[in-house]
Amino acid sequence: MAGNLYGARCCVAGAPCGRTRVHRRCVVSADRFHESRDGDVLVLDAGSSSLNIALFAADGERVAVRHASEPPGPAATAELRNFLSEVPAPAAVGHRIVHSGPHLTGHTVIDTRVRALLADVADLAPLHVTPALPVVDAARELLPDVPHVACFDTVFHKDLPAPARTYAVPERWRAEYGLRRYGFHGLSYSWALQRTAQAMGRPVDDLQVVLVHLGGGCSACAVRNGRSVDTTMGLTPLEGLVMSRRSGSLDPGALLWLHRRHGLSTDELDDALHRHSGLLGLSGSSGDTRDLVRARAEGDAAAALALATFTLSCRRGIASLDRLDALVFTGEIGEDQPEVREEICSALTVLGVRGGLLVPELKDLMREGLRRIDQAGGGVPVLVVATGETQQIAAETRRVLGM
């Protein structure tokens, strides 16, 4: 879609219906209720505190969606059963699995072997894979006669160049233990990259862009000619940018010191780094940038420090390329926090990125799927893409199954 991108409509099937961080429940549209359709794909995205369920038709239209704000658990089966009673029977199920581990390098049908491999890597992404597996089991039990596909966030980065995926640690750790960088948010990046290429009227393999996913988890990714060449997350989704409650990168010596000098156990370190750090740890009040922007305006120094540290980490994570064709924001914060976008871009003039960004209405962004927000003629294009992980899972599931 070439031409003027300032407010131009981007045809995005199934764009999200409203602000993603607001707990909501949308039900199946009346004209599709009880309609029998071939080729519908059920998408399940389980996290540590929520379960997102969506049904997509063959044309990419989102038929129905439900957001359960409770952590996945025993109630997940009942939640899923209730959803299935209200919608057409799906032909396949796509599951978001954050970490593929070393043995799975592509999206794949879940069988006994794959299920075992997923369990084996759950400790590499405990906030994500651990709660996803019971949902996988519940869905396979409720829908035993349709294929279930694991769609991985790591697949987008599977061809990271050796220097980008390699840690400077002893060879034994790399060879025997498999210590390497994987990268995450790949489903979000796949969606955002395709939308960016479409909107700019250029093929994916001719673009050099930096994609920034800012949400509960945050990362940046440099893409050259359609391939991820560097990213901020590593072996686990804990590395990289400051996040809502996760620390991001930390001097490994600090962990050794906390353990030896202050006696913190591995469980204490794990809990603190995953749940009590990041914006929450810095501010002492909230991990939500909306709260922190308001608190900073009221003179809260801790909130101001949290936002300054966060935006600095984002700027550090925006890698340089041979050239920069566009800077693309996605994710919950990337979509609806203009103050964060402005503070990041206004300090990147060395890359040709400028501040003074336009602020699209969130409802317009969600309806249209994409907006260009830099001033016309103002340097490197800056775009915001509505998060499309569930749509990407549906597309990848169809691709794996040849649907």
C-alpha positions in Angstrom: 0.0 0.0 0.0 2.1 2.9 -1.3 1.4 6.5 -1.1 0.5 8.8 1.8 0.6 6.8 5.0 -0.4 9.7 7.3 -3.8 8.5 8.4 -4.1 6.1 5.4 -6.1 3.0 6.0 -4.2 -0.3 6.2 -6.3 -3.3 5.4 -5.7 -5.5 8.4 -8.1 -8.3 8.9 -9.3 -8.8 12.4 -7.7 -5.7 13.9 -8.1 -5.7 17.7 -11.3 -4.4 19.1 -10.3 -1.8 21.6 -7.5 -1.1 24.1 -5.5 -4.3 24.6 -4.7 -3.7 28.3 -8.3 -3.3 29.3 -10.0 -6.5 30.4 -12.9 -7.1 28.1 -15.1 -9.8 26.7 -16.4 -9.7 23.1 -18.8 -12.4 22.0 -19.5 -13.9 18.6 -21.2 -11.7 16.1 -24.9 -12.4 15.8 -24.8 -13.2 12.0 -22.2 -15.9 12.7 -23.7 -17.5 15.7 -24.2 -21.2 15.2 -23.0 -20.9 11.6 -21.0 -23.9 10.5 -17.9 -23.0 8.6 -15.0 -25.0 7.3 -11.5 -23.7 8.0 -12.0 -21.7 11.2 -8.9 -21.5 13.4 -9.1 -21.3 17.1 -6.2 -19.3 18.6 -5.2 -19.7 22.3 -2.7 -17.3 23.9 -2.1 -18.2 27.5 0.1 -16.0 29.8 0.9 -15.9 33.4 -2.2 -13.8 34.3 -4.7 -14.2 31.4 -6.0 -16.3 28.6 -6.9 -14.9 25.3 -9.2 -17.0 23.0 -10.1 -16.0 19.5 -11.7 -17.7 16.5 -10.7 -16.6 12.9 -12.5 -17.4 9.7 -10.7 -18.6 6.6 -10.6 -15.0 5.2 -8.8 -13.7 8.3 -11.9 -12.2 9.9 -12.1 -12.5 13.6 -15.3 -14.3 14.4 -15.2 -14.2 18.2 -12.9 -13.3 21.0 -12.8 -13.7 24.8 -10.3 -12.4 27.3 -10.2 -14.2 30.6 -8.4 -12.0 33.1 -7.7 -14.8 35.5 -4.5 -16.9 35.4 -4.9 -20.0 33.4 -5.6 -23.0 35.7 -8.3 -25.5 36.4 -10.9 -23.0 35.2 -9.3 -22.8 31.7 -11.1 -25.9 30.6 -14.5 -24.6 31.6 -13.7 -21.2 30.0 -12.7 -22.9 26.8 -15.6 -25.2 26.8 -18.0 -22.3 27.2 -16.4 -20.4 24.4 -16.6 -23.4 22.1 -20.3 -23.8 22.8 -20.9 -20.4 21.4 -19.0 -20.5 18.1 -18.7 -22.7 15.0 -16.5 -25.8 15.4 -12.9 -25.0 14.5 -10.9 -26.9 12.0 -7.6 -26.4 13.8 -6.1 -24.8 16.9 -3.1 -22.6 17.0 -1.3 -22.2 20.4 1.1 -19.4 21.2 4.2 -20.9 22.7 6.9 -18.4 23.6 10.0 -20.6 23.6 10.7 -23.4 21.1 13.9 -24.6 22.8 16.8 -26.0 20.7 15.0 -28.9 19.0 12.1 -27.1 17.3 13.0 -24.5 14.7 9.6 -24.0 13.0 6.0 -23.8 13.9 4.8 -27.4 14.2 1.9 -29.8 14.9 1.7 -30.8 18.5 2.1 -34.6 19.0 3.4 -36.6 21.9 7.0 -35.9 21.1 6.5 -32.1 20.6 4.5 -31.9 23.9 7.4 -33.5 25.7 9.9 -31.1 24.2 7.7 -28.2 25.3 7.7 -29.4 28.8 11.5 -29.7 28.7 12.0 -26.0 27.9 9.3 -24.6 30.2 11.9 -23.4 32.7 13.4 -21.1 30.0 10.2 -19.0 29.9 8.4 -19.9 33.1 6.0 -17.0 33.0 4.8 -18.0 29.5 5.3 -21.7 28.7 4.4 -23.1 32.1 0.8 -21.7 32.1 0.4 -22.4 28.3 0.9 -26.1 28.6 -2.2 -26.9 30.7 -4.2 -24.9 28.2 -2.7 -27.0 25.4 -3.7 -30.1 27.2 -7.2 -28.9 27.9 -7.7 -27.9 24.2 -6.4 -31.2 23.0 -8.8 -33.0 25.3 -11.8 -30.9 24.2 -10.9 -31.0 20.5 -9.1 -34.3 20.0 -10.0 -34.7 16.4 -8.5 -31.5 15.0 -4.8 -30.6 14.6 -3.1 -28.4 17.2 -0.2 -26.3 16.1 2.5 -24.8 18.3 3.4 -21.3 17.1 6.7 -20.0 18.6 7.9 -16.5 19.3 11.5 -17.7 18.7 11.0 -18.9 15.1 11.3 -15.3 13.7 14.9 -15.2 15.0 15.9 -18.8 14.1 18.5 -17.5 11.6 20.2 -14.9 13.8 23.8 -14.5 12.7 26.3 -16.3 14.8 27.7 -13.2 16.5 24.2 -12.1 17.5 23.1 -15.4 18.9 26.4 -16.3 20.7 27.2 -15.5 24.3 30.9 -15.0 25.3 30.9 -17.9 27.7 33.0 -21.1 27.9 32.6 -23.4 24.9 31.3 -26.2 27.1 28.4 -24.1 28.2 27.5 -23.4 24.6 28.1 -26.9 23.2 26.8 -29.1 26.0 24.3 -26.9 27.7 23.0 -25.1 24.6 23.5 -21.7 26.0 22.6 -19.2 23.2 20.4 -16.3 22.4 17.0 -17.1 21.0 15.0 -13.8 20.8 11.3 -13.4 21.4 8.2 -11.5 20.4 8.6 -13.1 16.9 4.9 -13.5 16.2 4.3 -9.8 16.9 7.4 -8.9 14.8 6.2 -11.1 11.9 2.8 -9.3 11.8 4.3 -5.8 12.2 6.9 -6.4 9.5 4.4 -7.6 6.9 2.1 -4.7 7.7 5.0 -2.2 7.4 6.1 -3.6 4.1 2.5 -3.5 2.8 2.0 0.0 3.9 5.3 1.3 2.5 4.7 -0.4 -0.8 8.0 -2.3 -0.7 8.8 -6.0 -0.4 9.8 -7.4 3.0 13.2 -8.5 1.7 14.0 -4.9 0.6 13.5 -3.4 4.1 15.9 -2.5 6.9 13.8 -1.6 9.9 13.9 -1.6 13.7 10.8 -3.1 15.3 10.1 -2.3 18.9 7.6 -4.3 20.9 6.6 -2.5 24.1 4.2 -4.2 26.5 4.4 -6.2 29.6 7.5 -7.6 28.0 9.7 -5.3 25.9 12.2 -5.9 23.2 13.7 -4.4 20.0 14.7 -6.2 16.8 16.8 -5.1 13.9 15.6 -6.6 10.6 17.7 -6.6 7.4 16.1 -7.8 4.2 13.3 -9.5 6.0 15.5 -11.4 8.5 16.1 -10.7 12.2 19.8 -9.9 12.6 19.8 -8.7 16.2 17.4 -8.5 19.1 17.6 -7.6 22.7 16.1 -10.7 24.4 18.3 -13.7 24.7 18.2 -17.2 26.2 15.1 -16.2 28.1 12.5 -13.3 27.9 14.2 -11.7 30.9 17.2 -10.2 29.0 17.2 -6.8 27.3 15.0 -3.7 27.8 13.5 -2.6 31.1 10.0 -4.1 31.2 6.8 -3.6 33.2 7.8 -6.0 36.0 10.9 -7.7 34.6 14.3 -6.2 35.1 15.8 -6.6 31.6 19.5 -6.9 31.3 21.5 -6.9 34.6 25.2 -7.3 35.4 25.6 -11.0 36.1 28.1 -10.1 38.7 25.2 -8.4 40.6 23.4 -11.7 40.9 26.5 -13.5 42.2 27.0 -10.7 44.7 23.4 -10.8 45.8 23.7 -14.6 46.3 27.0 -14.6 48.1 26.9 -11.4 50.1 23.2 -11.2 50.9 22.2 -14.8 50.8 19.4 -14.5 48.2 18.3 -17.9 46.9 17.8 -18.7 43.3 14.0 -18.7 43.9 14.2 -15.3 45.5 16.2 -13.9 42.6 13.8 -15.5 40.1 10.8 -14.0 41.7 12.3 -10.5 42.1 13.6 -10.3 38.6 10.4 -11.6 36.9 7.7 -10.0 39.1 9.0 -7.1 41.2 11.6 -5.3 39.0 11.3 -3.2 35.9 9.0 -0.2 36.0 7.4 -1.5 39.1 10.7 -1.9 40.9 11.9 1.5 39.9 8.7 3.4 40.7 7.6 1.4 43.8 4.0 2.0 42.7 3.1 0.7 39.3 4.4 -1.2 36.2 1.9 0.6 34.0 3.3 3.5 31.9 -0.1 5.2 32.0 0.0 5.4 35.8 3.7 6.6 35.7 3.1 9.3 33.2 0.3 10.7 35.4 2.4 10.4 38.5 5.3 12.1 36.9 3.1 15.0 35.9 2.2 15.3 39.6 5.8 15.5 40.6 6.6 11.9 41.6 10.3 11.7 41.3 10.4 7.8 41.3 7.9 7.7 38.5 10.0 10.1 36.5 13.2 8.0 37.1 11.3 4.9 36.0 10.2 6.4 32.7 13.6 7.9 32.0 15.3 4.6 32.7 12.8 2.8 30.6 13.0 5.1 27.5 16.8 5.1 27.8 16.9 1.3 27.7 14.6 1.4 24.6 17.0 3.8 22.8 20.0 1.6 23.6 18.1 -1.4 22.2 17.4 0.2 18.8 20.3 -1.3 16.8 21.8 0.5 13.9 21.7 -1.0 10.4 23.3 -0.1 7.0 20.3 2.2 6.7 17.1 2.7 8.6 14.0 2.6 6.4 11.5 2.8 9.3 11.2 2.6 13.1 8.1 0.6 14.0 6.3 0.5 17.4 3.9 -2.2 18.4 2.7 -3.8 21.7 0.4 -2.4 24.3 2.7 0.5 25.3 3.9 1.0 21.8 0.3 1.4 20.6 -1.2 3.7 23.2 1.6 5.6 25.1 2.5 8.6 22.9 4.7 10.1 25.7 7.0 7.0 25.5 7.2 7.1 21.7 8.1 10.8 21.8 10.8 10.4 24.4 12.4 7.6 22.5 12.4 9.2 19.1 13.3 12.7 20.2 16.7 11.4 21.4 17.5 9.4 18.2 18.3 12.3 15.8 21.7 10.6 15.1 19.7 7.9 13.3 17.6 10.4 11.4 14.6 9.8 13.7 12.9 13.0 15.0 10.4 13.9 17.7 7.3 16.0 17.2 5.4 12.8 16.5 1.7 12.8 15.6 -0.7 11.2 18.1 -3.3 9.1 16.4 -6.6 8.3 18.2 -6.3 4.8 19.6 -9.7 3.8 18.2 -8.5 4.9 14.7 -5.3 2.9 15.0 -7.2 -0.2 16.1 -9.7 0.1 13.3 -7.1 0.8 10.6 -4.3 -1.4 12.0 -1.4 1.0 11.2 -0.5 4.7 11.3 2.6 6.7 10.2 3.2 9.2 13.0 6.3 11.2 12.0 5.8 14.6 10.5 5.8 14.6 6.7 9.2 15.1 5.3 10.7 14.8 8.8 13.2 12.1 8.4 13.0 8.3 9.0 9.4 7.1 8.9 8.0 6.2 12.3 5.0 3.8 12.3 2.7 2.3 14.9 1.3 -1.1 14.1 -1.6 -2.5 16.1 -0.5 -5.7 17.8 -1.4 -8.7 15.7 -0.1 -11.8 17.5 -3.4 -13.7 17.4 -3.9 -13.0 13.7 -0.3 -14.1 13.0 -0.9 -17.4 15.0 -4.0 -18.1 12.9 -2.0 -17.4 9.7 0.9 -19.6 10.8 -1.4 -22.4 11.8 -3.0 -22.4 8.3 0.5 -22.3 6.7 1.7 -25.3 8.7 -1.5 -27.3 7.8 -1.7 -26.2 4.2 -5.2 -24.7 4.8 
